[in-house]
Amino acid sequence: MNITLVPQRNDNPLVVSRQGDVLTINGEEFDFSSVPDGATVPEDAIPCECILGPVHRVDGNLHLTLILPRGPRPEPWQTDPEPIIDPPDGDIDLPTNTYQTVETEKVEGGTRITTTTHRWHQEPEVQETFEPDPPKQDSGDNNVEA
């Protein structure tokens, strides 16, 4: 199976897995096992917005093109992605947008904030900051009589 990726500005998720000649795209199965060698399935016969163009079988291998969603500021690996050649069965590793997760933890004197940046095929970058609690306000009940 050879998958060509065409980047497109789009916030929709794309999750793809493979089991033989069956692709599962965003939870929907597309079974191409009945496509004989040398045959082409036209785009309009495939009810999937993520598949762009026809699907061909050449020398026993399926060839298809998927739209690769990318954010407003694409990562370098998303602007000109390499084709995916003969991916193993299971989830297909697609070039993804960078995203962050933020965790907060209340600690003595304030809050610890851990921000983790996740980039495709890179180790996560972790940054910790500390936000102190605001100073306690004087209630004004401490008047001393002279």
C-alpha positions as CSV (number, residue, x, y, z in Angstrom):
1,M,0.0,0.0,0.0
2,N,1.3,3.4,-1.0
3,I,-0.3,6.5,0.5
4,T,0.3,10.0,-0.8
5,L,-0.5,12.8,1.5
6,V,-1.8,16.2,0.3
7,P,-1.8,18.9,3.0
8,Q,-4.9,21.0,3.3
9,R,-5.8,23.7,5.8
10,N,-8.4,21.9,7.9
11,D,-9.1,21.4,11.6
12,N,-10.9,18.1,11.2
13,P,-9.0,15.1,12.7
14,L,-7.6,12.3,10.6
15,V,-7.1,8.9,12.2
16,V,-6.2,6.1,9.9
17,S,-5.4,2.4,10.5
18,R,-4.8,-0.5,8.2
19,Q,-5.6,-4.2,8.4
20,G,-4.5,-5.7,5.1
21,D,-6.4,-4.0,2.3
22,V,-9.0,-2.5,4.8
23,L,-8.4,1.1,5.8
24,T,-10.3,2.6,8.7
25,I,-10.5,6.3,8.4
26,N,-12.0,8.3,11.3
27,G,-13.8,5.1,12.4
28,E,-15.2,4.2,9.0
29,E,-14.0,1.1,7.2
30,F,-13.1,1.0,3.5
31,D,-12.4,-2.5,2.2
32,F,-10.3,-2.5,-1.0
33,S,-9.6,-6.2,-0.9
34,S,-11.9,-6.9,-3.9
35,V,-10.0,-4.4,-6.2
36,P,-8.1,-6.6,-8.7
37,D,-4.6,-5.8,-10.0
38,G,-4.6,-3.1,-12.6
39,A,-8.0,-1.8,-11.6
40,T,-9.0,1.7,-10.5
41,V,-11.8,2.7,-8.2
42,P,-13.0,6.2,-9.2
43,E,-13.1,8.9,-6.5
44,D,-16.9,9.3,-6.7
45,A,-17.3,5.6,-5.9
46,I,-15.6,6.1,-2.5
47,P,-17.8,7.7,0.1
48,C,-14.9,9.4,2.0
49,E,-14.0,13.1,2.0
50,C,-10.5,12.2,3.1
51,I,-9.6,10.2,0.0
52,L,-8.6,12.4,-2.9
53,G,-8.8,10.9,-6.3
54,P,-9.1,7.3,-7.4
55,V,-7.6,4.3,-5.7
56,H,-5.5,2.0,-8.0
57,R,-4.0,-1.4,-7.5
58,V,-0.6,-1.8,-9.3
59,D,1.5,-4.9,-9.0
60,G,-0.6,-6.0,-6.1
61,N,-0.2,-2.8,-4.1
62,L,-2.9,-0.2,-3.5
63,H,-2.1,3.4,-4.3
64,L,-4.2,6.2,-2.9
65,T,-4.1,9.8,-1.8
66,L,-5.3,11.1,1.5
67,I,-6.0,14.7,2.5
68,L,-3.7,15.6,5.4
69,P,-5.3,18.2,7.7
70,R,-3.0,20.8,9.0
71,G,-3.4,23.8,11.2
72,P,-3.1,27.5,10.3
73,R,0.7,27.4,10.9
74,P,1.8,24.1,9.4
75,E,4.8,22.3,10.7
76,P,7.7,21.7,8.2
77,W,6.8,18.0,8.1
78,Q,3.3,18.8,7.1
79,T,4.0,21.1,4.2
80,D,5.6,18.5,2.0
81,P,5.1,15.1,3.6
82,E,6.8,12.0,2.4
83,P,4.6,9.2,1.0
84,I,3.8,6.4,3.3
85,I,5.1,3.2,1.7
86,D,3.8,-0.2,2.8
87,P,2.7,0.8,6.4
88,P,2.3,-2.1,8.8
89,D,-1.1,-3.2,10.0
90,G,-2.3,-1.0,12.8
91,D,-2.5,2.7,13.3
92,I,-0.8,4.7,10.5
93,D,1.7,7.3,11.8
94,L,0.6,10.6,10.2
95,P,2.4,13.9,10.4
96,T,0.5,15.7,13.1
97,N,0.1,19.3,14.3
98,T,2.1,20.4,17.3
99,Y,-0.1,20.5,20.4
100,Q,0.3,21.4,24.0
101,T,-1.0,19.9,27.2
102,V,-1.2,21.9,30.4
103,E,-1.4,20.5,33.9
104,T,-1.7,22.5,37.1
105,E,-0.9,21.4,40.6
106,K,-1.6,23.3,43.8
107,V,1.5,23.3,46.0
108,E,2.5,25.2,49.1
109,G,2.6,28.9,48.3
110,G,1.1,28.7,44.8
111,T,0.5,26.6,41.7
112,R,2.9,24.6,39.6
113,I,2.1,24.8,35.9
114,T,3.5,22.1,33.6
115,T,3.2,22.8,29.9
116,T,4.2,19.9,27.6
117,T,4.7,20.6,23.8
118,H,4.2,17.5,21.6
119,R,5.8,17.5,18.1
120,W,5.6,14.7,15.6
121,H,8.5,12.3,16.0
122,Q,10.2,14.4,18.6
123,E,10.6,14.1,22.3
124,P,8.1,16.2,24.2
125,E,9.3,19.5,25.6
126,V,8.4,20.1,29.2
127,Q,8.4,23.5,30.8
128,E,7.4,24.2,34.4
129,T,6.5,27.5,35.9
130,F,5.4,28.6,39.3
131,E,2.6,31.0,40.0
132,P,2.7,32.3,43.6
133,D,-0.6,32.7,45.6
134,P,-1.7,36.3,45.8
135,P,-0.7,38.1,49.0
136,K,-3.2,37.8,51.8
137,Q,-5.3,40.9,52.3
138,D,-5.3,42.7,55.6
139,S,-8.9,42.4,56.8
140,G,-8.7,45.8,58.6
141,D,-9.7,44.3,62.0
142,N,-6.3,44.8,63.5
143,N,-7.1,48.3,64.8
144,V,-5.1,49.0,68.0
145,E,-6.6,51.5,70.4
146,A,-4.3,54.1,71.8
